[in-house]
Amino acid sequence: MTPFLTANLRWLAAGFLLLFCGCFGQTFVVALSGGVIRRDFGLSDGAFGALYAGVTLASAVALAGLGGLIDRWPASRVVSLAAGLLAAGAAGLALSPVLAPSLLVLAPSLFLLRFAGQGLMLQTAYTLLGRWFSAERGRAVSLAALGFNAGQACLPLGFVTVAALLGWRAAWLGIALLLVLVALPLARHLVRRERVPEATTRSGLGEGATRAQALADPSLYGLLAAMLPPSFISNTIFFHQMHLAESRGWPPEMWAAAFPPYAVAAFLCLLLAGRLVDRYSALALLPVYLVPFGLACLILGGVAAPWAAFAFMLLYGVTDGISLTLFGALWPEVYGTRHLGAIRGAIVAIMVLGTALGPVLSGLLIDAGVPFAGIVTGMGIYCLGISGALGLVRRRMTAHLRGRRFATA
């Protein structure tokens, strides 16, 4: 491990930083301001969920069109675009109640946060990692993905602390300044030099697959059904975390306090998943990685005691740690790296379209009187069901995917 870190620290640090900064546009950070935003703008759970889903859908469409930029532009230019847009979204969110009490500033600001944070920043990081590494891609992705893990561990509690001292608007202004003054110059420096992998044992599969070929592949949608739950379900739960806490009498700070157990589990499983991917392949992990998350949702949905939040976060950390590695290693393993940016842009757009439905549908169900705990339980049953289905077809699907070759383009 030490020689690998020493030789590749520059590129691993670039991935770590980009994935950490992408957390600012993730639901688990944005939703911490959800209560005050709904109050200041007079929005119900369903209305705010619809707005959030709308800007998320718009960001998915934008990412589908711009995801291939990383295949054509220098990495430093794409990083500058992503960080600048993310900073603009953070500043706009902070100033939206002052600049316009309507949605004229709020909606574009949320769009920029979602597009640049959840979309372009993560898309750039994972595409670069897939392109920079081949034989040890799993290890590289798992180490760089610790940036996302670190963001999940410290940003919720840090945001809550700063917001309690200075207000939520000051917290978002601080994020904008941090991105412009620290993250952007450092990221540009780190990605300025390209890394060419010495081995191509993994990326040799489907080296020339184009985006059109990938989208026409029926197997893609089976893979998406397995890869979607961690982001779709966590997006839904974290978006309505305050509603669940209020309905059970939990203090608002409890969710933030439950992130450290998640971080420990995710950290350990990130490192383990990297070694397993390099040894067995990303495809081999698909049937088993959702099982802990399914159990986590069943616990959160069925147990009202405060320990359920901590148990959920711990088990979610197991699945999410593996998922963060799979998300970076699976697509180049299946479709190669020649057009990876364009392919990943389309895949991420499809996944974002799916995750956008979670908050709005669950918000409407909440408005209609459906207990959110029951919704969470249903999502847990889905995780266990898809794991069982993948276990039944794993060998057939793996043989099919590994036996194909795409014509170069």
Disulfide bonds with the S-S distance in Angstrom:
none
